[in-house]
């Protein structure tokens, strides 16, 4: 596995680079040698954050973790990625289309996790045309962390969501 390590508001020292490669190198057993992982280290105020993105055919495996110590963040993100890979193994390797991205040992390994995702509740509702600001207000009034609405400007279904730190995000479909 190859790593592309970048830093934002932090210098990527040889010690940090080595820590990332050592810790995330444990994931080598899951991936083919040609697989590329993008690692982004950042510091904002006292928060040390690591974001890891691993594109595999048809999927993106991603995790991020923050703490007051970058080395702790690196440890935590490795655990998250490993848990994701083990849990969703059958979904990621489904129909052998993603096989080139993963190692033979990982493909043939027994999966102790449940094989299916169970949807326990389904809900239907009418979508009302509105702008994104109105959707954010409606989301706050309902006390939800996201809100689906019909964008009055584009006439498409959009989603607004609350981000960490209290800001908002907008998801627009791309066809």
FIVODO-399709 format. One line per 3 residues: number of its first residue (from 0); for each residue x, y, z of C-alpha. Coordinates in nm, 3 decimals. Example, Ala and Ser with C-alpha at 12.3 -4.5 7.8 and 13.67 -1.06 7.14 Angstrom:
0 = 1.230/-0.450/0.780; 1.367/-0.106/0.714
//
This chain:
0 = 0.000/0.000/0.000; 0.127/0.347/-0.088; 0.063/0.659/0.118
3 = 0.024/1.019/0.004; 0.067/1.224/0.323; -0.008/1.596/0.332
6 = -0.025/1.846/0.614; -0.243/2.148/0.673; -0.118/2.392/0.939
9 = 0.134/2.124/1.035; 0.471/2.018/0.900; 0.478/1.650/0.813
12 = 0.797/1.552/0.994; 0.977/1.227/0.936; 0.848/1.108/1.276
15 = 0.487/1.175/1.180; 0.537/1.018/0.837; 0.691/0.710/0.999
18 = 0.409/0.686/1.256; 0.144/0.703/0.981; 0.322/0.447/0.762
21 = 0.381/0.211/1.058; 0.030/0.230/1.201; -0.163/0.238/0.874
24 = 0.084/-0.011/0.730; -0.099/-0.268/0.941; -0.378/-0.235/0.684
27 = -0.145/-0.376/0.415; -0.286/-0.721/0.480; -0.623/-0.601/0.348
30 = -0.506/-0.430/0.029; -0.309/-0.503/-0.286; 0.035/-0.337/-0.299
33 = -0.078/-0.089/-0.569; -0.357/0.055/-0.350; -0.306/0.421/-0.267
36 = -0.417/0.586/0.058; -0.445/0.963/0.091; -0.366/1.083/0.444
39 = -0.430/1.442/0.546; -0.298/1.570/0.878; -0.427/1.901/1.008
42 = -0.415/2.116/1.317; -0.677/2.370/1.414; -0.639/2.536/1.751
45 = -0.567/2.246/1.991; -0.725/1.976/1.774; -0.497/1.735/1.586
48 = -0.694/1.570/1.305; -0.618/1.290/1.059; -0.831/1.204/0.756
51 = -0.765/0.887/0.556; -0.924/0.816/0.219; -0.869/0.490/0.033
54 = -1.041/0.470/-0.306; -1.114/0.119/-0.429; -1.314/0.041/-0.741
57 = -1.673/0.146/-0.678; -1.620/0.249/-0.314; -1.436/0.498/-0.098
60 = -1.313/0.385/0.241; -1.278/0.689/0.464; -1.220/0.767/0.828
63 = -1.124/1.072/1.029; -1.033/1.117/1.391; -0.939/1.411/1.612
66 = -0.769/1.444/1.948; -0.520/1.668/2.126; -0.232/1.442/2.017
69 = -0.166/1.349/1.653; -0.021/1.010/1.746; -0.339/0.921/1.935
72 = -0.545/1.033/1.634; -0.337/0.806/1.409; -0.399/0.508/1.639
75 = -0.773/0.577/1.654; -0.818/0.617/1.278; -0.637/0.287/1.213
78 = -0.879/0.107/1.445; -1.179/0.264/1.271; -1.054/0.166/0.924
81 = -0.982/-0.191/1.030; -1.327/-0.225/1.187; -1.492/-0.085/0.872
84 = -1.301/-0.323/0.646; -1.391/-0.626/0.854; -1.754/-0.526/0.894
87 = -1.825/-0.444/0.531; -1.592/-0.700/0.372; -1.866/-0.887/0.185
90 = -2.016/-0.565/0.051; -1.679/-0.429/-0.064; -1.567/-0.744/-0.243
93 = -1.912/-0.832/-0.379; -1.919/-1.005/-0.721; -1.539/-1.008/-0.743
96 = -1.536/-0.668/-0.917; -1.314/-0.507/-0.654; -1.076/-0.800/-0.614
99 = -0.771/-0.620/-0.763; -0.786/-0.365/-0.479; -0.771/-0.621/-0.197
102 = -0.521/-0.885/-0.090; -0.591/-1.257/-0.141; -0.562/-1.322/0.236
105 = -0.833/-1.065/0.312; -1.066/-1.199/0.042; -1.041/-1.557/0.168
108 = -1.055/-1.469/0.540; -1.369/-1.571/0.733; -1.602/-1.282/0.812
111 = -1.744/-1.300/1.168; -1.969/-0.999/1.113; -2.331/-1.002/1.006
114 = -2.360/-1.010/0.628; -2.660/-0.786/0.577; -2.777/-0.441/0.670
117 = -3.123/-0.434/0.821; -3.348/-0.132/0.773; -3.582/-0.127/1.072
120 = -3.790/0.179/0.984; -3.906/0.336/0.661; -4.067/0.677/0.633
123 = -4.243/0.865/0.354; -4.308/1.237/0.351; -4.402/1.510/0.108
126 = -4.113/1.732/0.003; -4.190/2.101/-0.002; -4.009/2.335/-0.242
129 = -3.783/2.571/-0.044; -3.436/2.723/-0.049; -3.144/2.579/0.147
132 = -3.162/2.841/0.424; -3.528/2.764/0.487; -3.442/2.392/0.494
135 = -3.175/2.458/0.761; -3.429/2.647/0.973; -3.680/2.363/0.932
138 = -3.413/2.108/1.028; -3.332/2.305/1.345; -3.701/2.336/1.434
141 = -3.739/1.957/1.405; -3.420/1.895/1.603; -3.273/1.671/1.332
144 = -2.915/1.651/1.207; -3.023/1.644/0.839; -3.323/1.746/0.631
147 = -3.438/1.634/0.283; -3.612/1.897/0.071; -3.699/1.998/-0.284
150 = -3.472/2.285/-0.387; -3.697/2.559/-0.527; -3.411/2.697/-0.742
153 = -3.298/2.373/-0.909; -3.615/2.162/-0.871; -3.401/1.873/-0.739
156 = -3.407/1.684/-0.411; -3.128/1.811/-0.182; -3.013/1.737/0.172
159 = -2.889/1.987/0.428; -2.701/1.857/0.730; -2.539/1.986/1.045
162 = -2.159/1.959/1.046; -1.922/1.932/1.337; -1.866/2.278/1.475
165 = -2.222/2.396/1.411; -2.194/2.485/1.042; -2.418/2.341/0.770
168 = -2.360/2.133/0.459; -2.565/2.091/0.141; -2.575/1.773/-0.068
171 = -2.686/1.819/-0.428; -2.732/1.526/-0.668; -2.512/1.504/-0.973
174 = -2.649/1.323/-1.274
//
